[in-house]
Each structure stands twice: as structure tokens, then as C-alpha cells.
């Protein structure tokens, strides 16, 4: 019998700490391991599988496009990418996009866009970021991470970022009014700042949801000081919060947005940086690009993903499922082991009073897959179309295991 865990540990760098489960098959919100044991997926690959595993409409499109034209590079036009771009523009409300592969690439594209826009319009290119952010693990992105473990021994890091407290509008005002010192004592004010890059909800940090007033205030400050507001919707977008884009909860619109994960329907990696001409006009031929970015196969699947959202009214169904989560959380909050629960739409975090890893493992043994983040927090992100009975079944198991481990 093949020892899959041994082989992966032998031949893959030590980057991950997976649960000792070997998955073989997925359908909707159900996953099966190599022994045939069934699991309910409450992790969805960190929100990448919003429509469930192997959605039949998407698999059909994948097969057709894979047998027609999978890749041609951007050295030529094709008959798929322009149609996807048109549909993406309609769904996002932005004129143009740069298509990449991973979420981190979309964020790197945003950084390049902000810097070039800053140099061309303000003669400065510094970017404000939020403490406890997570935007990826490239060398550029880890340069402004709050996590030392992401940066350790990868120096020298990229300069030009200023970290402020997430949700603190007064601190942001102080920075922009020239009252806060930046790197190496350098004074930073709105004349130095090209952009502010934020997650509308800090997912990896533990699902921290800012106030309406904070997000509205950020938008107003960006308008006042001619600063780009760039939102990373890679995890929170595509209906995850009950709106197609999380920024819709705050009655604002950013100047640009990063999207990814669920855009590929859980089948293929594809991401995008979207903005209007004000931002996109800074790019010229050769200033950015990707060999596989915008390939016909990924674009065909992403276009069909957007269509399924509309055909099946996916976002409309989030509210009812979110209310079920809220009902269960109202009782879970009283469990001795639970410190706090944070929740919006179909993304949630159950913060415990001790490490969560053993409880996550216990939950998995009972047939529900989820993951811990920052050691003490269980993060939940079921598929947006998970059947109601399956959702309730999974929540009951999670509640029972947290209760059992708290005594």
C-alpha cells in the first residue's frame, strides 16, 4: 500500500502542517478520503471552493476548453479571454483587469500599480498597510507582514510600507496629517503616500471585521488626500460575506481590487487586479505580465463560474445560511472554551481560550474538515451553496466537540 504521507514529507519542503487525512474525491460539500470515509467541508480551501467541489457545470466547461485550446500565451489574442474580461468588468464595476494566477500575484500587481501611480501623480510611492494583514508570501508582500515567521531570514526586505492599526481611523488620520514617524524616523504624511492596501475583513488574522465608520472613513480620507484605496478581496469576495464584494457592506467603492481564490471555481488558479483607467493607464507593454495569466482554460472556467453565480443566485442564498450560522453561534458563545465568535455571511472564526489544533483534529475525526489559524482560532468557510441539512449537521458536530473538549 502506498504511504502517501511519507512520500509527501520526503519529497516536499516542510512548509505545511496538514491534518493526517488523505483526500481522494470531492462532490459539492462532501469530501472522501482514500478509505471512503466522508467529510463535510467547512474549509473550502480557504474559500477557493465557494461553489463546492467539482461543480458539474464548471467541470463540463473545463473539459470542453481543455480539449479545444488550453494555453496560447499573451503573445496572441484568443476567443475566450476577451469574453471573460467583459463579464468580469460587468460583475466588478471596474473597466479593466490584469489577469494573473495566484492571489499573491494579484497583490504584487496592486503594489506595482500603486507605486507607479504614486510616482507619476505625486512623486512618491509609499503604501499604508494594516497590522496583522495577510496578502500572501512573496518577498514583496512579506516585507510588510506583521508575522516575524514570514520574514525571518528572508532579508533584505522591500521598503516603502507603513503599518497602521486595522480599524483605527484616528491613527490613520494622524499619519496623513504628518503626526506619525515612519521607517528610520522618516516623516510620512499624505504627500508621501500613494495608496492604502487593506483586507475588508482580516481573514487569516482570525476574521476581524472593521466597523462601517472605519471603512467609510478610509474612503473619505483617500478622497481628501488623493490616495488610492486598494482592497484585497481574494478571500472575502465572490459572495463570501453575503455581498458579491465585501466593500458593498460599507457603501463605498475602492479605486482598485484584488480578487482570486473562488474566481477559478475551485478547479483552476486564476486571479485578477481590477481598476479603472485612472490606475490602469500607468501600465505599458512590457511593464508587467505573466506567461499563464489570462490563459483560455482558466478564463473559460472563471467566466462560467461568474455565470453560475448568476444562474443559481448564489449570493442570494448566503443570508439564509448565515442566519443558521448565527443561530448556532448564539449557543456556542456560552461554551466554557469559547472566548469570542466573529462572523459575517459565510466566513466565521471561533476563538478559543486555548490552542485549537487538537479540537480541529477531533472535529475531523467526527467528519467535518476545518482549520485553525493563529493557534487558538477555528476558521469556518463552508461552500456558499452548502445544503441546509449538511450545514446544520456540520455545526452540530463542531459544537459538540468544542463542548466535549471544554470539560
NUDRENPA-837684 format. One line per field, with one value per residue (C-alpha): x negated, y negated, z negated; residue number from 1. Coordinates in pm, 1 decimal. Layout:
u	[X, ...]
v	[Y, ...]
w	[Z, ...]
num	[NUM, ...]
This chain:
u	[0.0, -129.4, -225.8, -117.4, -200.9, -553.9, -613.5, -495.5, -702.0, -1005.1, -979.1, -810.0, -971.0, -846.9, -601.3, -268.5, -116.2, 173.9, 420.1, 339.5, 620.4, 560.2, 839.0, 939.4, 1272.2, 1498.5, 1853.9, 2035.5, 1970.6, 1868.1, 1512.2, 1395.1, 1060.7, 883.2, 1066.5, 1405.5, 1473.9, 1697.5, 1628.5, 1824.3, 1602.2, 1613.4, 1278.5, 1327.7, 956.0, 964.4, 1266.7, 1147.3, 1427.6, 1727.0, 1948.7, 1849.8, 1617.1, 1630.3, 1933.4, 2077.6, 2128.0, 1768.8, 1624.7, 1811.0, 1663.1, 1318.2, 1333.4, 1455.4, 1197.1, 911.9, 978.8, 1003.4, 734.4, 580.9, 295.9, 165.1, -29.6, 49.7, -162.3, 164.0, 532.9, 779.3, 1156.9, 1206.6, 1014.0, 1191.3, 1532.7, 1420.7, 1278.7, 1606.8, 1806.2, 1558.8, 1593.6, 1971.0, 1953.2, 1685.8, 1781.6, 1422.8, 1321.8, 1006.7, 823.0, 479.6, 520.4, 271.2, 265.8, 241.6, 376.1, 25.3, -40.6, 271.4, 143.4, -204.1, -32.4, 151.2, -176.7, -332.1, -24.5, -21.4, -391.0, -388.0, -69.7, -231.6, -549.1, -357.8, -98.7, -259.0, -633.3, -609.4, -519.3, -477.1, -189.5, 0.6, 93.8, 277.6, 127.4, 197.6, 257.5, 220.6, 179.9, -47.6, -403.8, -612.3, -920.7, -745.4, -437.0, -614.7, -808.0, -500.7, -371.9, -322.8, -430.7, -800.4, -797.9, -704.5, -1005.3, -1274.0, -1598.7, -1445.3, -1606.1, -1674.1, -1307.0, -1133.0, -1097.2, -823.7, -541.5, -388.0, -185.1, 113.8, 364.7, 656.3, 985.0, 827.4, 933.7, 779.5, 433.1, 469.8, 566.4, 255.7, 35.1, 188.2, 168.1, -207.6, -198.1, -349.4, -707.0, -770.9, -1074.6, -1407.5, -1246.3, -1130.9, -823.5, -527.0, -222.6, 30.8, -219.1, -434.1, -150.3, -35.0, 211.7, 360.3, 393.2, 645.6, 844.1, 1208.4, 1211.8, 888.2, 944.5, 612.0, 577.0, 896.5, 1192.8, 1168.8, 1449.8, 1398.7, 1675.5, 1883.5, 1746.3, 1386.1, 1420.0, 1626.4, 1363.3, 1079.2, 1260.5, 1315.1, 950.5, 833.6, 1056.9, 938.8, 567.5, 567.4, 465.2, 561.9, 781.8, 696.7, 888.9, 777.1, 1098.7, 919.4, 1080.8, 1380.6, 1504.2, 1721.9, 2018.4, 1841.9, 1981.5, 2334.8, 2246.0, 2056.5, 1778.1, 1730.0, 1685.8, 2053.8, 2139.2, 1980.6, 2142.3, 1805.3, 1610.8, 1232.6, 1011.2, 884.9, 937.5, 752.8, 957.7, 873.3, 938.4, 1308.0, 1277.3, 1144.2, 1445.6, 1226.8, 1081.7, 802.1, 586.6, 675.8, 663.6, 705.0, 621.8, 912.9, 934.1, 1043.2, 829.7, 712.8, 496.9, 450.8, 312.1, -18.7, -94.1, -261.8, -364.9, -638.8, -585.9, -400.4, -271.3, -251.9, -304.0, 5.3, 201.1, 521.6, 485.4, 801.4, 857.7, 861.8, 1060.5, 1325.0, 1374.0, 1374.7, 1631.8, 1853.7, 1807.9, 1943.8, 2235.6, 2319.2, 2330.1, 2599.1, 2788.9, 2807.9, 2846.9, 2558.9, 2519.5, 2894.7, 2870.2, 2595.8, 2820.7, 3035.7, 2728.0, 2566.8, 2870.1, 2822.3, 2460.6, 2574.0, 2830.4, 2570.5, 2313.9, 2559.2, 2542.4, 2173.9, 2077.9, 2178.5, 1949.4, 1673.8, 1397.3, 1517.0, 1368.2, 1529.8, 1705.8, 1676.2, 1899.0, 2026.8, 2204.1, 2030.0, 1696.8, 1655.5, 1399.7, 1445.9, 1171.4, 1096.9, 928.4, 654.9, 490.0, 737.2, 533.0, 640.8, 1005.2, 978.3, 839.5, 1120.7, 1377.7, 1219.7, 1245.1, 1619.2, 1642.5, 1605.1, 1299.1, 1193.9, 864.0, 714.0, 546.8, 317.9, 324.1, 640.4, 896.3, 1108.1, 1191.3, 1504.5, 1586.6, 1842.2, 1943.6, 2193.1, 2439.4, 2394.1, 2723.1, 2901.2, 2912.2, 2539.6, 2463.7, 2664.6, 2504.0, 2157.1, 2236.1, 2377.5, 2057.4, 1841.3, 2047.5, 2041.8, 1665.1, 1593.8, 1822.6, 1665.1, 1313.0, 1405.2, 1476.9]
v	[0.0, -345.7, -561.0, -898.5, -1094.7, -952.6, -1029.7, -1390.1, -1450.9, -1301.3, -1489.6, -1821.8, -2100.8, -2131.4, -2417.4, -2283.4, -2101.7, -1910.3, -1702.4, -1331.4, -1284.1, -1170.1, -1301.6, -1121.9, -1256.0, -1558.6, -1641.7, -1953.8, -1996.9, -1633.3, -1502.7, -1141.6, -1001.6, -704.1, -469.6, -603.1, -799.6, -1100.0, -1451.2, -1777.6, -2052.9, -2362.5, -2491.9, -2502.2, -2552.6, -2888.2, -2999.4, -2879.9, -2625.7, -2856.2, -2651.9, -2314.7, -2052.1, -1950.4, -2159.9, -1979.8, -2296.6, -2402.3, -2056.7, -2043.7, -2378.0, -2266.2, -1951.2, -2131.9, -2410.2, -2173.1, -1976.2, -2292.0, -2540.8, -2539.5, -2787.2, -3024.6, -3289.9, -3660.5, -3690.5, -3633.7, -3701.1, -3418.8, -3394.7, -3326.8, -3582.9, -3893.0, -3747.3, -3671.1, -4022.9, -4172.0, -3966.2, -4041.1, -4414.0, -4386.8, -4197.6, -4411.6, -4751.6, -4823.6, -4891.0, -4684.2, -4388.8, -4234.1, -3858.8, -3659.7, -3313.9, -3336.8, -3580.6, -3686.7, -3779.8, -3996.3, -4177.6, -4219.7, -4370.4, -4609.3, -4713.9, -4785.8, -4979.1, -5186.6, -5264.5, -5369.2, -5572.0, -5737.6, -5830.5, -5963.3, -6157.9, -6251.3, -6181.5, -5936.8, -5571.0, -5466.0, -5235.7, -5212.0, -4860.9, -4723.7, -4544.6, -4169.1, -4172.9, -3870.4, -3922.2, -3633.2, -3514.6, -3661.3, -3856.5, -4185.3, -4100.6, -3954.9, -4281.5, -4441.1, -4138.7, -4161.6, -3798.3, -3763.6, -3398.7, -3503.7, -3739.5, -3562.2, -3513.0, -3643.4, -3985.7, -4233.5, -4322.9, -4574.3, -4923.2, -5178.3, -5048.7, -5192.1, -4971.9, -5113.5, -4953.9, -4788.2, -4956.6, -5266.6, -5563.1, -5815.2, -5666.3, -5676.3, -6043.6, -6113.7, -5951.2, -6153.5, -6475.7, -6438.2, -6338.4, -5989.4, -5888.7, -5611.9, -5399.6, -5518.0, -5830.8, -5948.2, -6164.8, -6036.5, -6237.8, -6234.1, -6382.5, -6068.5, -5816.2, -5665.1, -5405.4, -5221.0, -4843.5, -4666.8, -4349.7, -4449.6, -4164.2, -4022.1, -3652.7, -3488.4, -3701.1, -3545.7, -3707.2, -4058.2, -4273.9, -4653.4, -4896.7, -5068.7, -5401.6, -5287.5, -5172.6, -5478.1, -5695.4, -5534.8, -5606.8, -5970.0, -6018.1, -5867.0, -6108.7, -6403.1, -6333.2, -6183.4, -5835.1, -5509.9, -5279.8, -4920.8, -4632.2, -4270.7, -4074.4, -3748.9, -3569.3, -3790.4, -3846.2, -3632.6, -3635.4, -3505.4, -3778.7, -3792.6, -4057.3, -3989.4, -4210.7, -4282.5, -4655.6, -4673.2, -4638.7, -4978.1, -5179.9, -5253.9, -5155.5, -5118.0, -5253.6, -4903.4, -4549.0, -4217.5, -3901.5, -3533.5, -3203.4, -3135.4, -3302.8, -2973.2, -2778.3, -2551.6, -2396.2, -2623.4, -2904.7, -3246.1, -3591.5, -3949.1, -4305.2, -4523.6, -4902.1, -5186.7, -5375.0, -5621.1, -5340.2, -5105.7, -5371.5, -5356.7, -5019.6, -4994.6, -4693.2, -4504.7, -4670.4, -4368.6, -4029.5, -3655.8, -3358.2, -3174.7, -3481.3, -3501.0, -3159.0, -3038.3, -2739.0, -2936.5, -3220.4, -2983.5, -2828.7, -3168.7, -3306.5, -3002.8, -3047.7, -3402.1, -3274.8, -3004.8, -3270.0, -3447.1, -3139.4, -2979.2, -3308.5, -3205.1, -3532.5, -3548.8, -3219.3, -3330.4, -3523.0, -3221.1, -3007.6, -3290.3, -3302.2, -2932.9, -3002.3, -3290.5, -3070.5, -2807.2, -3066.6, -3218.4, -2896.0, -2824.2, -3158.9, -3024.2, -2720.7, -2738.8, -2701.4, -2979.3, -3326.3, -3504.2, -3435.8, -3667.7, -3616.2, -3778.2, -3587.9, -3253.8, -3336.8, -3289.1, -3245.4, -3070.1, -3195.8, -2959.4, -3007.4, -2758.6, -2607.8, -2480.0, -2221.0, -1917.8, -2026.1, -2068.7, -1715.2, -1590.4, -1759.0, -1599.3, -1253.5, -1313.4, -1401.6, -1780.4, -1949.3, -2294.6, -2457.2, -2659.2, -2996.5, -3180.9, -2871.0, -2945.8, -3023.0, -2783.3, -2937.0, -2827.7, -2891.2, -2641.3, -2644.6, -2919.3, -2664.9, -2400.3, -2214.5, -2337.0, -1991.5, -1944.5, -2285.6, -2204.9, -1861.9, -2014.3, -2285.8, -2032.0, -1828.1, -2136.6, -2247.9, -1901.9, -1868.6, -2214.4, -2132.1, -1790.7, -1932.0, -2206.8, -1974.7]
w	[0.0, 90.8, -207.4, -69.0, -381.7, -393.7, -26.4, -58.1, -368.0, -195.1, 132.5, 41.3, -156.2, -513.0, -455.6, -579.6, -876.5, -718.1, -912.8, -864.8, -612.2, -254.0, -32.1, 282.7, 409.2, 370.0, 467.2, 353.3, -18.5, -61.3, -60.8, -78.4, -185.2, -28.3, -267.0, -163.2, -481.1, -419.6, -548.0, -538.2, -402.6, -622.8, -495.1, -114.2, -57.3, -237.2, -37.1, 303.7, 343.9, 293.0, 526.6, 385.0, 524.7, 890.7, 979.3, 1286.5, 1492.3, 1434.6, 1496.8, 1828.3, 1933.4, 1820.1, 2031.4, 2343.9, 2322.5, 2231.9, 2548.8, 2762.4, 2654.2, 2308.7, 2343.0, 2605.0, 2406.5, 2429.7, 2744.0, 2933.5, 2886.7, 2826.9, 2837.4, 2463.7, 2260.1, 2403.9, 2316.6, 1962.9, 1923.2, 2041.2, 1792.1, 1512.5, 1579.3, 1550.8, 1221.5, 1055.5, 1191.3, 1297.5, 1657.3, 1683.0, 1530.8, 1525.7, 1505.2, 1302.5, 1145.6, 767.9, 513.5, 419.7, 783.1, 783.3, 474.1, 625.2, 928.8, 697.0, 536.3, 875.4, 984.6, 664.8, 686.0, 1049.6, 999.0, 698.8, 884.5, 1182.9, 986.1, 652.7, 693.8, 401.1, 382.1, 19.4, -74.2, -401.9, -517.5, -819.7, -1117.4, -1116.5, -742.7, -521.1, -147.1, -50.1, -95.1, 186.8, 82.6, 157.5, -44.4, -347.5, -369.0, -526.9, -715.6, -1092.3, -1131.4, -1207.2, -1098.4, -745.2, -727.8, -927.4, -730.5, -406.5, -441.8, -291.4, -268.7, -46.1, -191.2, -141.4, -362.0, -676.5, -910.0, -1096.2, -1329.7, -1149.0, -1235.6, -1394.8, -1185.2, -1427.0, -1383.9, -1007.7, -1028.7, -1235.9, -975.5, -696.6, -896.6, -941.2, -1307.8, -1281.7, -1202.4, -953.1, -869.6, -1013.1, -1155.6, -815.5, -843.3, -648.1, -550.4, -272.0, -26.8, -57.6, -37.5, 290.7, 161.5, -130.4, -92.3, -315.2, -354.0, -411.1, -662.2, -800.5, -733.8, -811.7, -1124.0, -1258.5, -1076.3, -1216.9, -1080.8, -1080.8, -1160.6, -896.6, -1018.8, -976.0, -616.7, -528.2, -694.8, -498.9, -175.1, -273.9, -372.1, -43.8, 144.3, -62.0, -20.8, 331.6, 218.3, 388.4, 182.1, 279.2, 124.8, 115.1, 176.8, 256.5, -36.9, -113.7, 240.9, 466.1, 227.8, -82.4, -311.1, -168.9, 88.9, 408.2, 270.8, -98.6, -36.2, 58.2, -311.3, -371.3, -89.2, 64.8, 373.0, 377.3, 653.4, 724.8, 603.3, 589.8, 647.5, 677.1, 496.4, 576.4, 916.8, 1053.3, 929.8, 719.7, 1035.6, 1155.0, 1018.0, 1158.0, 1004.2, 1116.6, 1027.5, 1137.4, 1159.7, 1384.2, 1635.3, 1367.3, 1229.9, 1523.8, 1757.2, 1568.9, 1726.8, 2066.8, 2280.2, 2100.6, 1760.2, 1623.7, 1730.5, 1674.5, 1906.1, 1785.4, 1676.2, 1880.2, 2040.6, 2221.7, 1994.0, 1670.2, 1828.0, 1961.7, 1618.5, 1445.3, 1689.2, 1632.7, 1256.2, 1277.6, 1485.9, 1229.4, 958.2, 1159.1, 1280.4, 935.6, 744.4, 521.0, 331.5, 262.3, 75.2, -161.8, -400.6, -491.4, -557.0, -750.6, -981.8, -1056.8, -1149.6, -1371.0, -1549.2, -1633.8, -1733.5, -1982.2, -2183.1, -2115.8, -2268.9, -2608.8, -2591.0, -2856.4, -2598.0, -2365.8, -2405.9, -2108.1, -1777.4, -1476.9, -1176.3, -857.6, -583.0, -537.2, -697.1, -1069.6, -1344.6, -1677.6, -1907.1, -2193.3, -2527.9, -2438.8, -2131.1, -1874.7, -1685.6, -1888.3, -1867.3, -1490.5, -1474.6, -1697.3, -1473.0, -1165.9, -1321.8, -1356.3, -986.8, -949.3, -799.9, -919.1, -1012.7, -1293.3, -1246.7, -1488.3, -1709.7, -1910.4, -1640.8, -1434.0, -1098.1, -912.6, -547.3, -411.3, -45.2, 30.9, 169.5, -101.0, -157.4, -470.0, -630.5, -569.0, -718.8, -1031.4, -1062.3, -1047.0, -1300.7, -1544.4, -1526.3, -1578.1, -1877.9, -2033.0, -2000.5, -2142.3, -2433.5, -2487.7, -2486.8, -2729.4, -3021.2]
num	[1, 2, 3, 4, 5, 6, 7, 8, 9, 10, 11, 12, 13, 14, 15, 16, 17, 18, 19, 20, 21, 22, 23, 24, 25, 26, 27, 28, 29, 30, 31, 32, 33, 34, 35, 36, 37, 38, 39, 40, 41, 42, 43, 44, 45, 46, 47, 48, 49, 50, 51, 52, 53, 54, 55, 56, 57, 58, 59, 60, 61, 62, 63, 64, 65, 66, 67, 68, 69, 70, 71, 72, 73, 74, 75, 76, 77, 78, 79, 80, 81, 82, 83, 84, 85, 86, 87, 88, 89, 90, 91, 92, 93, 94, 95, 96, 97, 98, 99, 100, 101, 102, 103, 104, 105, 106, 107, 108, 109, 110, 111, 112, 113, 114, 115, 116, 117, 118, 119, 120, 121, 122, 123, 124, 125, 126, 127, 128, 129, 130, 131, 132, 133, 134, 135, 136, 137, 138, 139, 140, 141, 142, 143, 144, 145, 146, 147, 148, 149, 150, 151, 152, 153, 154, 155, 156, 157, 158, 159, 160, 161, 162, 163, 164, 165, 166, 167, 168, 169, 170, 171, 172, 173, 174, 175, 176, 177, 178, 179, 180, 181, 182, 183, 184, 185, 186, 187, 188, 189, 190, 191, 192, 193, 194, 195, 196, 197, 198, 199, 200, 201, 202, 203, 204, 205, 206, 207, 208, 209, 210, 211, 212, 213, 214, 215, 216, 217, 218, 219, 220, 221, 222, 223, 224, 225, 226, 227, 228, 229, 230, 231, 232, 233, 234, 235, 236, 237, 238, 239, 240, 241, 242, 243, 244, 245, 246, 247, 248, 249, 250, 251, 252, 253, 254, 255, 256, 257, 258, 259, 260, 261, 262, 263, 264, 265, 266, 267, 268, 269, 270, 271, 272, 273, 274, 275, 276, 277, 278, 279, 280, 281, 282, 283, 284, 285, 286, 287, 288, 289, 290, 291, 292, 293, 294, 295, 296, 297, 298, 299, 300, 301, 302, 303, 304, 305, 306, 307, 308, 309, 310, 311, 312, 313, 314, 315, 316, 317, 318, 319, 320, 321, 322, 323, 324, 325, 326, 327, 328, 329, 330, 331, 332, 333, 334, 335, 336, 337, 338, 339, 340, 341, 342, 343, 344, 345, 346, 347, 348, 349, 350, 351, 352, 353, 354, 355, 356, 357, 358, 359, 360, 361, 362, 363, 364, 365, 366, 367, 368, 369, 370, 371, 372, 373, 374, 375, 376, 377, 378, 379, 380, 381, 382, 383, 384, 385, 386, 387, 388, 389, 390, 391, 392, 393, 394, 395, 396, 397, 398, 399, 400, 401, 402, 403, 404, 405, 406, 407]
